[in-house]
Amino acid sequence: MRFADYMAAFNRYDDAALVRDFWTEDCVMQSGSRICRGHQGMRDFLAWAHDGVIETMRPQAVIESGERIFAEIDMDFTAIRDRPDFPFAALKTGETVTVKFFAHYVTRGGKVARLHTATWPPGVGVTAPEAGLLGGSAAQRLAFLAYAKAFSDAAFDVFPAYYCEDVVLELSTVRLEGRQAIVDFYRDMFGRIRETLTLHRLIADADGLCADITSTFTCLEDARDFGPMPLAKGQVLTIPLAVIYSLRGGRICRIRGVRTGEPQLVTG
C-alpha cells in the first residue's frame, strides 16, 4: 500500500469507501484505550468521529518500509455544525482544531491490518491549516454541501453560521441585508413554503463559489403572495438557478442568484 494513495482516499471524505478499499476484514485500530475491530468497528468509529466534523489529513513526515508505515500527521478537524462535545476541543460551526498524530500502520496484502496512534495536545507543534470554512479545497467544498443540506433541512441552528454578519442576499424578488434579516425571512417563509437545494455543479476558490442549483419550493400552506408566483397548498415549484456566493474569511458575505431556465409548476 502506498501511503499517498491512502491519504488521497482519506481526504475524499468517503469513510465507507476508505474502509472497504484500504482496511482488511480483520483490521484492528488502537488509539489509547479505544480499540476498534473489523470493518464494522471502523465504520462505527468513523461515523462517531466525523459526526458534524470534517477531518483532513496533512502528513508532515512518512517512512514506508515493507509492510510498515510510520507517519507524523497534522489532522485538521473542522466543524460543519456546532460540536461542543468534540473530544479535542469544543467547536462552533466553521472552527478548526489541529492535532498532531503519530501513526504506525501494519499492512497486509496492500491494506491496513493494524493501526496504532498517539497524539499531542491540540494545537501543539502543528502547522497552520488552510484558513476558512468555505473555499476551493476538498474540505471547503464539502462544507458547502453541508451548508446546502442544513439550509434545505431548515436547520436554523446551523446554516446561518456560514454567513458573515453583514451578508447581503440578492435575488430577482428580494434583497436582504444582514444575517438576521435572512434568518427572519426564511423562518417566516419556511412556515408556508419549504425550499430544497439540489446542487448540480460547484466551482470554488478562496474568494467565492459559483453553483448550478435547482431550488424546489414545496407549498405547505396557501401562499398567494409568494414572490416568484402565487402557490397553493400542495403545489411544487422548481427554479433552475446560477448562484454566486462571495466569500470573506471563508464565510458567505454576498449571495446573488439568477434564473437559468423557466420555472416548472407541479400541482399535487
C-alpha positions as CSV (number, residue, x, y, z in Angstrom):
1,M,0.0,0.0,0.0
2,R,1.3,3.4,-0.9
3,F,0.6,5.9,1.9
4,A,-0.1,8.6,-0.7
5,D,-3.0,6.6,-2.1
6,Y,-4.4,6.0,1.4
7,M,-4.1,9.8,2.2
8,A,-5.9,10.7,-1.1
9,A,-8.7,8.3,-0.2
10,F,-8.9,9.6,3.3
11,N,-9.2,13.2,2.1
12,R,-12.1,12.3,-0.2
13,Y,-14.2,12.1,2.9
14,D,-15.9,8.8,1.9
15,D,-15.5,6.7,5.1
16,A,-17.3,3.7,3.7
17,A,-15.1,3.5,0.6
18,L,-12.0,4.1,2.7
19,V,-12.7,1.1,5.0
20,R,-13.8,-1.1,2.1
21,D,-10.7,-0.4,-0.1
22,F,-7.9,0.2,2.4
23,W,-8.6,-2.0,5.5
24,T,-8.5,-5.7,5.9
25,E,-11.7,-7.5,7.1
26,D,-10.0,-8.4,10.4
27,C,-8.3,-5.0,11.0
28,V,-7.6,-3.6,14.4
29,M,-7.1,0.1,15.3
30,Q,-6.0,1.1,18.8
31,S,-5.8,4.7,20.0
32,G,-5.0,4.8,23.7
33,S,-7.6,2.6,25.4
34,R,-10.0,2.7,22.4
35,I,-9.9,-0.4,20.2
36,C,-11.9,-0.9,17.0
37,R,-12.1,-4.3,15.3
38,G,-13.1,-5.2,11.8
39,H,-14.9,-3.2,9.1
40,Q,-18.0,-2.6,11.2
41,G,-15.9,-1.4,14.1
42,M,-14.1,1.0,11.9
43,R,-17.3,2.3,10.2
44,D,-18.9,2.9,13.7
45,F,-15.8,4.7,14.9
46,L,-15.5,7.0,11.8
47,A,-19.2,7.8,12.0
48,W,-18.8,8.9,15.6
49,A,-15.5,10.8,14.9
50,H,-16.9,12.6,11.8
51,D,-20.3,13.5,13.1
52,G,-20.6,17.2,12.2
53,V,-16.8,17.3,11.6
54,I,-14.6,17.2,8.5
55,E,-11.2,15.6,9.2
56,T,-8.4,16.4,6.8
57,M,-5.0,14.6,6.9
58,R,-1.8,16.6,6.3
59,P,1.2,14.3,6.6
60,Q,4.4,16.0,7.8
61,A,6.7,13.0,7.6
62,V,6.2,9.5,6.3
63,I,8.5,6.5,6.5
64,E,7.5,3.4,4.4
65,S,9.3,0.1,4.8
66,G,7.9,-3.1,3.6
67,E,4.6,-3.7,5.3
68,R,5.1,-0.9,7.9
69,I,4.4,2.8,7.6
70,F,5.3,5.4,10.3
71,A,3.7,8.8,9.8
72,E,3.6,12.2,11.6
73,I,0.3,13.8,10.6
74,D,-1.3,17.1,11.3
75,M,-5.0,16.4,11.4
76,D,-7.4,19.3,10.9
77,F,-10.9,18.9,12.4
78,T,-13.4,21.5,11.0
79,A,-16.9,21.7,12.4
80,I,-19.7,21.9,9.9
81,R,-22.2,22.3,12.8
82,D,-21.6,23.2,16.5
83,R,-19.8,20.4,18.3
84,P,-19.5,21.5,21.9
85,D,-18.8,17.9,22.9
86,F,-16.0,17.2,20.4
87,P,-13.2,15.3,22.2
88,F,-10.3,17.5,21.2
89,A,-12.0,20.9,21.7
90,A,-15.4,22.4,21.8
91,L,-16.1,23.6,18.3
92,K,-18.5,26.1,16.8
93,T,-19.5,25.9,13.1
94,G,-16.5,26.8,11.0
95,E,-13.9,26.5,13.7
96,T,-10.9,24.2,13.2
97,V,-8.7,22.5,15.7
98,T,-5.4,20.8,14.5
99,V,-4.0,17.8,16.4
100,K,-0.6,16.1,15.7
101,F,-0.9,12.4,15.3
102,F,1.8,9.7,15.3
103,A,0.6,6.7,13.5
104,H,2.1,3.2,12.9
105,Y,0.4,1.2,10.2
106,V,1.0,-2.5,9.6
107,T,-0.3,-3.6,6.2
108,R,-1.1,-7.0,4.7
109,G,-1.9,-7.6,1.1
110,G,-1.9,-3.9,0.3
111,K,-4.4,-3.0,3.1
112,V,-4.1,-1.8,6.7
113,A,-4.3,-4.7,9.1
114,R,-3.3,-2.8,12.3
115,L,-3.0,0.8,13.3
116,H,-1.7,2.3,16.5
117,T,-2.0,6.1,17.0
118,A,-0.9,8.6,19.6
119,T,-1.5,12.3,19.8
120,W,0.0,15.5,21.2
121,P,-2.4,18.1,22.9
122,P,-4.5,20.1,20.4
123,G,-2.5,22.8,18.7
124,V,0.9,21.7,20.0
125,G,3.7,21.6,17.4
126,V,1.3,21.7,14.4
127,T,1.4,23.6,11.1
128,A,-1.3,26.1,10.2
129,P,-4.4,24.6,8.4
130,E,-5.9,26.2,5.3
131,A,-8.0,29.1,6.6
132,G,-11.7,29.4,6.0
133,L,-14.8,27.3,6.3
134,L,-15.7,27.6,2.6
135,G,-13.4,27.9,-0.4
136,G,-11.8,25.8,-3.1
137,S,-10.2,22.9,-1.2
138,A,-11.9,19.5,-1.0
139,A,-12.8,20.0,2.7
140,Q,-14.2,23.5,2.0
141,R,-16.3,22.2,-0.9
142,L,-17.6,19.5,1.3
143,A,-18.5,22.2,3.9
144,F,-20.6,23.9,1.2
145,L,-22.6,20.7,0.7
146,A,-23.2,20.6,4.5
147,Y,-24.4,24.2,4.3
148,A,-26.8,23.4,1.4
149,K,-28.2,20.4,3.4
150,A,-28.6,22.5,6.6
151,F,-30.5,25.1,4.6
152,S,-32.7,22.5,2.9
153,D,-33.4,20.9,6.3
154,A,-34.4,24.4,7.8
155,A,-31.6,23.9,10.4
156,F,-31.6,27.4,11.7
157,D,-29.1,26.5,14.4
158,V,-26.6,25.6,11.6
159,F,-26.8,27.3,8.2
160,P,-26.7,31.0,9.4
161,A,-23.2,30.3,10.9
162,Y,-21.9,30.1,7.3
163,Y,-22.8,33.8,6.8
164,C,-20.9,36.9,7.7
165,E,-22.8,39.2,10.0
166,D,-23.3,41.8,7.2
167,V,-24.1,39.3,4.4
168,V,-26.3,40.6,1.6
169,L,-28.8,38.4,-0.4
170,E,-29.9,39.5,-3.8
171,L,-32.5,37.5,-5.8
172,S,-34.8,38.6,-8.5
173,T,-37.7,39.0,-6.0
174,V,-35.9,40.1,-2.8
175,R,-32.9,41.9,-1.4
176,L,-31.9,41.3,2.2
177,E,-29.1,42.9,4.3
178,G,-27.6,41.2,7.3
179,R,-27.6,37.7,8.7
180,Q,-30.6,38.3,11.0
181,A,-32.7,39.6,8.1
182,I,-32.0,36.5,6.1
183,V,-32.8,34.3,9.1
184,D,-36.1,36.1,9.8
185,F,-37.1,36.0,6.1
186,Y,-36.6,32.2,5.7
187,R,-38.0,31.4,9.1
188,D,-41.3,33.1,8.0
189,M,-41.2,31.6,4.5
190,F,-40.4,28.0,5.7
191,G,-43.6,28.0,7.8
192,R,-45.5,28.0,4.5
193,I,-43.0,27.0,1.8
194,R,-40.0,24.7,2.2
195,E,-37.1,25.3,-0.2
196,T,-34.7,22.4,-1.0
197,L,-31.4,23.0,-2.9
198,T,-30.2,20.4,-5.4
199,L,-26.6,21.1,-6.4
200,H,-25.6,20.1,-9.9
201,R,-22.1,21.7,-10.2
202,L,-19.9,23.8,-8.0
203,I,-16.9,26.0,-9.0
204,A,-15.0,27.3,-5.9
205,D,-11.9,29.2,-4.9
206,A,-10.9,31.2,-1.8
207,D,-12.9,34.2,-2.9
208,G,-16.2,32.7,-3.9
209,L,-18.3,29.9,-5.2
210,C,-20.5,29.6,-8.3
211,A,-23.2,26.9,-8.0
212,D,-25.6,25.4,-10.6
213,I,-28.6,24.8,-8.4
214,T,-32.2,23.8,-8.7
215,S,-34.4,25.3,-6.0
216,T,-37.5,23.2,-5.2
217,F,-40.3,25.0,-3.4
218,T,-42.9,22.8,-1.7
219,C,-46.0,24.8,-0.6
220,L,-47.3,23.7,2.8
221,E,-50.0,26.4,3.1
222,D,-51.5,28.7,0.5
223,A,-49.0,31.5,-0.3
224,R,-50.7,33.9,-2.8
225,D,-48.0,36.5,-2.0
226,F,-45.0,34.3,-2.8
227,G,-42.5,36.3,-4.9
228,P,-41.8,34.0,-7.9
229,M,-45.5,33.2,-8.3
230,P,-48.6,32.6,-6.2
231,L,-48.7,29.0,-4.8
232,A,-51.5,26.9,-3.4
233,K,-51.1,24.2,-0.8
234,G,-49.6,21.0,-2.4
235,Q,-48.0,22.7,-5.3
236,V,-44.3,22.3,-6.1
237,L,-42.3,24.8,-8.0
238,T,-38.8,24.2,-9.3
239,I,-36.5,27.0,-10.5
240,P,-33.0,26.5,-12.1
241,L,-30.5,29.0,-10.7
242,A,-27.0,30.1,-11.0
243,V,-25.9,31.4,-7.6
244,I,-22.7,33.3,-6.9
245,Y,-21.5,33.2,-3.3
246,S,-18.8,35.8,-2.4
247,L,-16.6,34.9,0.5
248,R,-14.8,36.8,3.2
249,G,-12.7,34.9,5.6
250,G,-14.2,31.6,4.5
251,R,-17.8,32.7,5.1
252,I,-20.5,34.0,2.8
253,C,-20.7,37.8,2.5
254,R,-22.9,38.1,-0.6
255,I,-25.3,35.9,-2.4
256,R,-26.5,36.7,-5.9
257,G,-28.9,34.4,-7.8
258,V,-30.3,34.5,-11.3
259,R,-32.6,32.1,-13.2
260,T,-31.1,29.9,-15.8
261,G,-34.4,28.4,-17.1
262,E,-38.1,28.6,-16.8
263,P,-39.9,27.7,-13.5
264,Q,-41.8,24.4,-13.6
265,L,-45.0,24.1,-11.6
266,V,-46.5,20.8,-10.4
267,T,-49.9,20.6,-8.7
268,G,-50.1,17.9,-6.0
